[in-house]
């Protein structure tokens, strides 16, 4: 038996690819290839050489690079990304070649010129969750560069990366000298968001945030939220600014989403209600108005029924009382479509191609602009793993709080978009009919998520203020 000696070493690994490469190639194969080669020749290769990076391999639109120093890896990545901003300045948005970069420090094995191991795998997965033109690094990289490089960072929480056994603490480097889009939006509105963490009863780490001034208002978590990226994208930004202009808005990322822990043992209605209790306690909310949003309405209803002494007012938007699996009108064909949708999610949720996620986007934002649709597709990719996304919709589909509706004691306002596709307006009317004394307001529009251009958006804010202030 031959004793094979394996060379192991610790290294900083940079993985990069081109965002939307398949689409770019489909639209202009020759132009995309020529542009990518020019960027590599005129920018990337020079930066790798100056920072002593060793190019291990290229894979079409991607590349894998080894550095002996995390500091050099990060400096190289930042210079490449900033250089690409200049090179793309006069290129239409749809034709831009934009890199996504992931960097990790870890143990690697070299074999016949290629490298393998945990250090490589994590870097590749970090690249997969980076934004266009962005850089994601692991906690191990942060520990190496701390005190040596002074780039602003955003904590993205502990995330479950595909085929990585343990959760990874992820950070994004802000490349814009003026700060992240979230920072600029909040500064322009003279607001500051404070993100903090608390522990759920089962030890799951929950991220929550406060922003604004005025009386407290707790907004439920909902599927695919992200305390940071919600401000970056042109989706909920105006909606949140409207709330923060009148209230001290407290919101949080649900377990398995956003900045909260992605690696969680339990997803259930009871767990989500207990999470809401933990956040309210940590935020110092005693008796407060509660805003339920989409499937967060079910959690809010259960919380209000369980804690009537804590909820002063209840506002429910875009909600329902019973999930698909418990709905008597859910047909055999509907169940087949639901099963097919879950399969597609498992296969393609985290992919750069948004085809699979577009299934949800089309039903959520039928009247969204291209920019808003693209942003929602990206937010889905960044805010949850495929595994958690599937578990989430499976759990929600089994919700049924109809027996709790009569136990809601707080004054209740129910609002629902009249012609939306995702959750029919009849679901909102049913809530208002069963909650004692509830008032119902139908909003004009078609989008499940209220967008700035929607005619129902200003009506929502006006009705909310009249009800709560």
C-alpha positions in Angstrom: 0.0 0.0 0.0 1.4 3.4 -1.1 1.5 6.1 1.6 0.4 9.2 -0.3 1.6 12.5 1.2 -1.0 15.2 1.1 0.1 18.8 1.3 -2.0 20.9 3.5 -1.7 24.6 4.3 -3.6 27.6 5.6 -4.4 30.1 2.8 -6.6 33.0 1.9 -8.8 32.0 -1.0 -10.6 34.4 -3.3 -13.5 33.1 -5.5 -15.1 35.3 -8.1 -17.7 35.1 -10.8 -19.7 37.4 -13.1 -23.2 38.2 -11.9 -25.9 37.3 -14.5 -23.3 35.7 -16.8 -25.8 33.3 -18.5 -28.1 36.2 -19.4 -25.2 38.3 -20.7 -24.0 35.4 -22.9 -27.5 34.7 -24.2 -27.9 38.3 -25.3 -24.4 38.9 -26.7 -22.0 35.9 -26.6 -19.1 37.4 -28.5 -19.3 40.8 -26.9 -19.5 39.4 -23.4 -16.5 37.1 -23.9 -14.5 40.0 -25.4 -15.4 42.3 -22.5 -14.6 39.7 -19.9 -11.2 39.0 -21.4 -10.4 42.8 -21.6 -11.3 43.3 -17.9 -9.1 40.4 -16.9 -6.2 41.5 -19.1 -6.3 45.2 -18.3 -7.4 45.2 -14.7 -7.7 41.8 -12.9 -4.3 40.3 -13.9 -2.4 43.4 -12.9 -4.1 43.5 -9.4 -3.4 39.8 -8.8 0.2 40.3 -9.7 0.7 43.4 -7.5 -0.9 41.6 -4.5 1.0 38.3 -5.1 -2.2 36.3 -5.8 -1.7 32.9 -7.5 -4.4 32.2 -10.1 -5.4 28.6 -9.6 -7.9 28.3 -12.4 -10.5 30.1 -14.4 -13.9 28.5 -15.0 -15.7 30.4 -17.8 -16.9 33.5 -15.9 -15.2 32.5 -12.6 -11.8 32.3 -11.1 -10.1 30.9 -8.0 -7.1 32.7 -6.5 -4.8 31.8 -3.6 -3.1 34.5 -1.4 -0.7 33.9 1.4 -2.3 36.9 3.3 -5.9 37.8 3.9 -4.9 41.5 3.9 -3.6 41.2 0.3 -6.7 39.2 -0.8 -9.1 41.8 0.5 -7.0 44.7 -0.9 -6.9 43.1 -4.3 -10.6 42.4 -4.3 -11.5 46.0 -3.3 -9.2 47.5 -6.0 -10.7 45.2 -8.6 -14.3 46.1 -7.7 -13.5 49.8 -7.6 -11.8 49.5 -10.9 -14.8 47.8 -12.4 -17.0 50.7 -11.3 -14.9 53.0 -13.4 -14.8 50.6 -16.3 -18.6 50.2 -16.2 -19.4 53.9 -15.8 -20.5 54.4 -19.4 -21.9 50.9 -20.0 -25.7 50.5 -19.8 -26.8 48.7 -16.6 -28.1 45.6 -18.5 -24.8 45.1 -20.3 -22.4 45.6 -17.4 -20.0 42.9 -16.4 -20.0 42.9 -12.6 -18.0 40.5 -10.4 -19.1 39.0 -7.1 -16.3 38.0 -4.8 -16.1 35.7 -1.7 -13.0 35.5 0.5 -12.2 33.0 3.2 -9.2 31.8 5.2 -9.0 28.1 5.7 -7.2 24.8 5.3 -6.6 23.7 1.7 -5.1 20.7 -0.1 -3.1 21.0 -3.3 -3.3 18.3 -5.9 -1.8 18.5 -9.4 -2.0 22.3 -9.4 -5.6 22.6 -8.1 -6.7 23.3 -4.6 -9.5 21.7 -2.5 -10.8 21.8 1.0 -12.9 23.8 3.4 -11.1 27.1 2.7 -12.1 26.8 -1.0 -15.6 25.6 -0.5 -16.5 28.4 1.9 -15.0 31.1 -0.4 -17.1 29.8 -3.3 -20.3 29.9 -1.3 -19.5 33.4 0.0 -19.1 34.5 -3.6 -22.6 33.1 -4.3 -24.3 35.3 -1.8 -22.4 38.5 -2.6 -24.2 41.3 -4.3 -23.3 42.5 -7.8 -20.0 44.3 -7.5 -19.8 43.2 -3.9 -17.4 41.4 -1.6 -18.4 38.9 1.2 -15.8 37.7 3.7 -15.9 35.2 6.5 -15.3 35.9 10.2 -11.9 34.2 9.8 -10.9 36.9 7.2 -12.2 39.7 9.4 -10.1 38.5 12.3 -7.0 38.6 10.0 -7.6 42.1 8.6 -8.9 43.7 11.8 -6.8 46.8 12.6 -4.9 46.5 9.4 -7.5 47.6 6.8 -10.2 50.2 7.4 -13.1 49.3 5.1 -16.6 49.8 6.4 -18.3 46.4 7.0 -21.9 45.2 7.3 -22.7 42.2 9.4 -24.8 39.7 7.4 -25.3 37.3 10.3 -24.6 33.5 10.6 -25.6 31.9 7.4 -26.1 28.4 6.2 -24.1 28.1 3.0 -24.9 25.2 0.6 -23.0 22.0 1.4 -21.2 23.7 4.4 -21.9 21.8 7.6 -21.6 24.7 10.0 -23.0 28.2 10.0 -20.6 30.8 8.7 -20.5 34.4 10.1 -20.6 36.6 7.0 -19.6 40.3 6.5 -20.0 42.5 3.4 -17.4 45.2 2.6 -19.0 48.5 1.7 -17.0 49.8 -1.3 -18.8 53.2 -1.7 -16.9 55.9 0.2 -20.2 57.6 1.0 -21.4 54.4 2.7 -23.9 51.7 1.8 -27.2 52.6 0.1 -28.9 51.9 3.5 -26.7 54.4 5.2 -27.3 57.1 2.6 -31.1 56.6 2.6 -31.3 56.8 6.4 -28.9 59.8 6.6 -31.0 61.7 4.0 -34.1 61.1 6.1 -32.2 62.2 9.3 -32.7 58.7 10.7 -30.4 56.1 12.3 -31.1 52.4 12.5 -29.7 50.5 15.5 -29.4 46.8 15.0 -29.2 44.6 18.1 -29.5 40.9 18.9 -31.4 38.8 21.4 -31.8 35.1 22.1 -35.0 33.2 21.5 -36.1 30.7 24.2 -34.4 27.9 22.3 -31.1 29.8 21.9 -31.6 31.0 18.3 -30.0 34.4 17.8 -32.6 37.0 16.5 -31.7 40.3 14.9 -33.9 43.3 15.6 -33.7 47.0 14.8 -35.1 50.3 16.0 -35.5 53.4 13.7 -37.5 56.6 14.0 -39.0 58.6 16.8 -42.4 58.7 18.4 -44.5 56.0 20.0 -43.3 52.4 19.6 -44.7 50.2 16.8 -43.6 46.6 16.5 -43.7 45.2 12.9 -43.9 41.4 12.6 -41.2 39.5 10.8 -42.1 38.0 7.4 -40.7 35.8 4.8 -37.5 37.1 3.1 -36.8 40.1 5.1 -33.4 41.6 5.8 -32.9 44.5 8.3 -30.0 45.9 6.2 -30.9 45.1 2.6 -34.6 46.3 3.0 -33.1 49.8 2.9 -30.9 49.1 -0.1 -33.5 48.0 -2.5 -36.4 50.1 -4.0 -39.1 47.9 -2.5 -40.0 48.6 1.1 -37.8 51.6 1.5 -40.5 54.3 1.2 -42.9 52.1 3.2 -40.4 51.9 6.1 -39.5 55.6 5.9 -43.2 56.4 6.2 -43.5 54.3 9.3 -40.3 55.7 10.9 -41.5 59.3 10.3 -44.3 58.8 12.9 -43.2 55.9 15.1 -40.2 54.3 16.7 -40.3 51.3 14.4 -39.1 48.0 15.9 -38.8 45.2 13.4 -36.8 42.0 13.3 -35.7 39.2 10.9 -37.5 35.9 11.4 -35.4 32.9 12.4 -33.9 31.5 9.2 -33.9 34.8 7.5 -31.8 37.9 7.1 -29.5 38.7 10.0 -31.1 36.2 12.3 -29.6 32.7 12.6 -30.2 30.6 9.4 -29.4 27.3 11.1 -32.4 26.7 13.3 -33.9 23.5 14.6 -37.6 24.5 14.8 -39.8 26.4 12.5 -43.4 26.6 13.8 -46.1 29.0 14.7 -45.3 28.6 18.4 -41.6 29.3 17.8 -42.4 32.4 15.8 -44.8 33.7 18.5 -42.1 33.1 21.2 -39.6 34.9 19.0 -41.9 37.9 18.9 -42.1 37.8 22.7 -38.3 37.8 22.9 -37.9 40.7 20.6 -40.6 42.8 22.3 -39.0 42.1 25.7 -35.5 42.9 24.4 -36.7 46.2 22.7 -38.3 47.3 26.0 -41.9 47.2 24.6 -44.5 46.8 27.3 -47.9 47.6 25.8 -47.7 48.5 22.1 -49.4 48.6 18.7 -48.5 45.6 16.5 -48.3 45.6 12.7 -48.7 42.2 11.1 -47.4 41.9 7.6 -48.4 39.1 5.1 -47.8 35.7 6.8 -46.6 37.7 9.8 -50.4 38.4 10.4 -50.9 34.8 11.6 -48.1 35.3 14.2 -49.5 38.6 15.2 -53.0 37.2 15.7 -51.6 34.4 17.8 -49.5 36.8 19.9 -52.5 39.2 20.4 -54.7 36.3 21.5 -52.0 35.0 23.9 -51.1 38.5 25.3 -54.1 40.8 25.2 -52.5 42.9 28.0 -49.5 43.8 25.7 -51.2 44.7 22.4 -52.9 48.1 22.4 -53.8 48.0 18.7 -53.5 45.4 16.0 -53.0 46.2 12.3 -53.1 43.4 9.8 -51.9 43.9 6.2 -52.1 41.4 3.4 -52.8 38.5 5.8 -54.8 35.3 6.1 -55.9 33.0 8.9 -55.4 29.6 7.3 -52.6 28.3 5.2 -52.9 26.4 1.9 -52.8 22.9 3.3 -55.6 23.6 5.7 -57.7 25.6 3.2 -60.7 23.5 2.0 -60.6 25.3 -1.4 -57.0 24.0 -2.0 -57.5 21.6 -5.0 -55.6 18.6 -6.0 -54.1 20.6 -8.9 -53.1 23.3 -6.4 -51.3 20.7 -4.4 -49.4 19.4 -7.4 -48.3 23.0 -8.3 -47.3 23.5 -4.6 -45.2 20.4 -4.7 -43.6 21.3 -8.0 -42.8 24.8 -6.7 -41.0 23.3 -3.6 -38.9 21.1 -5.9 -37.9 24.1 -8.0 -37.0 26.0 -4.9 -34.7 23.2 -3.7 -32.9 23.0 -7.0 -32.5 26.7 -8.0 -33.2 29.1 -5.2 -29.6 30.2 -4.6 -28.7 30.2 -8.3 -27.6 33.4 -10.0 -30.3 32.8 -12.7 -33.5 34.2 -11.0 -35.8 31.9 -13.0 -37.0 29.9 -10.0 -37.4 32.9 -7.7 -39.3 34.7 -10.5 -42.3 32.4 -9.8 -42.8 34.2 -6.5 -41.9 37.7 -7.8 -44.5 37.5 -10.6 -47.3 36.8 -8.1 -46.0 39.3 -5.5 -45.3 42.3 -7.8 -47.2 42.0 -11.0 -47.1 45.8 -11.5 -43.5 46.2 -10.3 -40.9 48.0 -12.5 -38.0 46.0 -13.9 -35.7 47.6 -11.3 -38.1 46.5 -8.5 -38.6 43.0 -9.9 -34.8 42.5 -10.2 -34.4 43.8 -6.6 -36.9 41.4 -5.2 -35.3 38.5 -7.0 -32.0 39.5 -5.5 -33.4 40.1 -2.0 -34.8 36.6 -2.0 -31.4 35.1 -2.9 -29.7 37.2 -0.2 -32.1 36.7 2.7 -32.6 33.0 3.0 -31.2 29.6 1.9 -33.1 27.3 -0.3 -33.5 24.8 2.5 -35.0 27.4 4.8 -37.2 28.9 2.1 -38.8 25.5 1.5 -39.2 24.8 5.2 -40.7 28.3 5.7 -43.5 27.8 3.1 -44.2 24.3 4.3 -44.7 25.6 7.8 -46.8 28.5 6.7 -49.0 26.3 4.6 -50.1 24.4 7.8 -51.1 27.6 9.7 -54.6 27.8 11.0 -55.5 30.5 13.6 -59.2 30.7 12.8 -60.1 29.5 16.4 -58.0 32.4 17.8 -59.7 35.2 15.9 -62.6 35.6 18.4 -60.1 35.9 21.2 -58.4 39.0 19.8 -59.3 41.9 22.2 -57.3 44.8 20.8 -58.9 47.3 18.4 -58.1 45.9 15.0 -57.6 47.4 11.5 -57.4 45.1 8.5 -56.0 46.3 5.2 -55.7 44.4 2.0 -54.9 45.2 -1.7 -58.1 44.6 -3.6 -56.7 42.9 -6.8 -53.6 41.2 -5.5 -52.8 37.7 -6.7 -50.7 36.2 -3.9 -53.2 36.4 -1.1 -56.8 37.1 -2.3 -58.6 40.0 -0.8 -61.3 37.5 0.5 -58.7 36.4 3.1 -58.5 39.9 4.5 -62.3 40.2 4.6 -62.5 36.9 6.4 -60.1 38.2 9.1 -62.1 41.4 9.6 -65.4 39.4 9.8 -64.2 37.1 12.6 -62.1 39.5 14.8 -64.6 41.3 17.1 -65.1 44.9 16.0 -62.4 44.9 13.3 -62.5 47.5 10.6 -61.6 46.6 7.0 -60.0 48.8 4.4 -59.6 47.7 0.7 -56.6 49.4 -1.0 -56.4 49.9 -4.7 -53.7 48.1 -6.6 -52.4 44.6 -7.6 -49.1 44.2 -5.7 -48.9 42.2 -2.5 -46.0 44.4 -1.3 -46.9 48.1 -1.4 -44.5 49.8 -3.7 -43.9 53.6 -3.9 -46.0 54.0 -7.1 -49.0 52.0 -5.8 -52.2 54.1 -5.3 -52.8 52.2 -2.0 -49.4 53.2 -0.5 -50.4 56.7 0.8 -53.8 55.4 1.8 -52.2 52.7 4.0 -50.0 55.3 5.8 -52.9 57.7 6.3 -55.2 54.9 7.7 -52.5 53.6 10.0 -51.8 57.1 11.5 -55.5 57.8 12.0 -55.9 54.5 13.7 -52.8 54.7 16.0 -52.2 58.3 16.7 
